[in-house]
Amino acid sequence: MTLTGLFVPLVTPFTADGALATDALVELAESSLDGGATGLVALGTTAEAATLTAAERAQVVEICAQVCAERNAALIVGAGTNSTAASLDAVAALGPQVTAALTVVPYYTRPSEAGVLAHFRSLAATSPVPLVIYNIPYRTGRTLSADTLRQLADEPNIIGVKHAVGSIDDTTIELMRTCPPDFAVLAGDDIYIAPLLALGAAGGILASANVAAAPFSALVTAWRDGKLDEARDLGHRLAGLSSALFAEPNPTVIKAVLAAQGRIPSPAVRLPLLPATDAATASALAAFACFP
C-alpha cells in the first residue's frame, strides 16, 4: 500500500464548556474529504490527543472511521509514545478500519538512532496495520540521519514517514534522492509542502488543511500533474496562510479561525495550551481571505 495525496490531521472541536463536539467533528471530517483530501488523521498533535481521555480518543477514532468508511477514504491514527511497550499495546488495539498508524519517534528519553530502529522494528513486526513514522525532531529531541530513515523505509510493514524537520535540509535531500519508490514521504511542515512536493514527496499531512482543504489538495494535484506555474503561485499563497495559522502554538489559531467561520462551536483548547490572541486570529482570517 502506498499513501499519496493530502491527509488532514483533524482538530478536536470542543464546546464552550470543554466537552467533545461530536457533530462538529463529523462535519470537519466530511468537509475535508469533500475538499479533495485522500484521507484523515485522527489523534495527531493537532487533535490535542495528549489532553483527551481514553473514552474521548476512542470516540474520535470511531467518528473518523465511520466517515472514512462512508467515503472510501484512508484513516491514519496516531498511536505511539516514547515507550516501546506502550506503543506496542497502542498499535495492537487498532481496528481493521484503520489504514495505518502514525507512530512518533520516541521523545524525551532521546534514544540512540540504533534504539529508534529497534523501537520501530519491534512495532512493525507485530502491528496489525502498516506504520507511518512521525519524524519531528524539534518536538522529540532526536534527529534521524538519512541512513536511519532509509533503513526504516526498508522494513516491510513501514510504508512512509511524516517528515517534519523544520527545513529542507541535507537529510531531506538525501532521503528524497534515495528512498524506495513504494515508501511515501509525506510533508509534515505546512510551509514546506510545495518544495517537498517538487522534490517528489507523495503528499502531506497538513494541519492548515483543516481551514483550507481544497487549496492544499489542489496544490498536491498541480505538482503531480506538472502544472508548475499554478503550483508555484498556489504554494506561495498557502505558505502565507500556514505561517499565519502557526503564529501561535498549534492548533490554537486554527481553532480560532474555524470558530470564527462558524465551523466549530468554540475556539477552546485544553491546558497547557491557551486560546489564540485576537491579533493572530485576525491575521489568519485575513490570509484566508485570499482563497475563494
Buried (B, 14 or more C-beta within 10 A) or exposed (E): EEBBBBBBBBBBBBBEEEEBBBEBBBBBBBBBBEBBBBBBBBBBBBBBBEBBEEEBBEBBBBBBBBBBEEBEBBBBBBBBBBEBEEBBEBBBEBEEBBBBBBBBBBBEEBBEBEBBBEBBBBBBEEBEBBBBBBBBBEBBBBBBEBEBBBBBBEBEBBBBBBBBBEEBEEBBEBBBEEBEEEBBBBBBBBBBBBBBBBBEBBBBBBBBBBBBBBBBBBBBBBBBEEBEEBBBEBBEBBBBBBBBBBBBEBBBBBBBBBBBEEBBBBBBBEEEBEBBBEEBBBBBBEBBEEBE
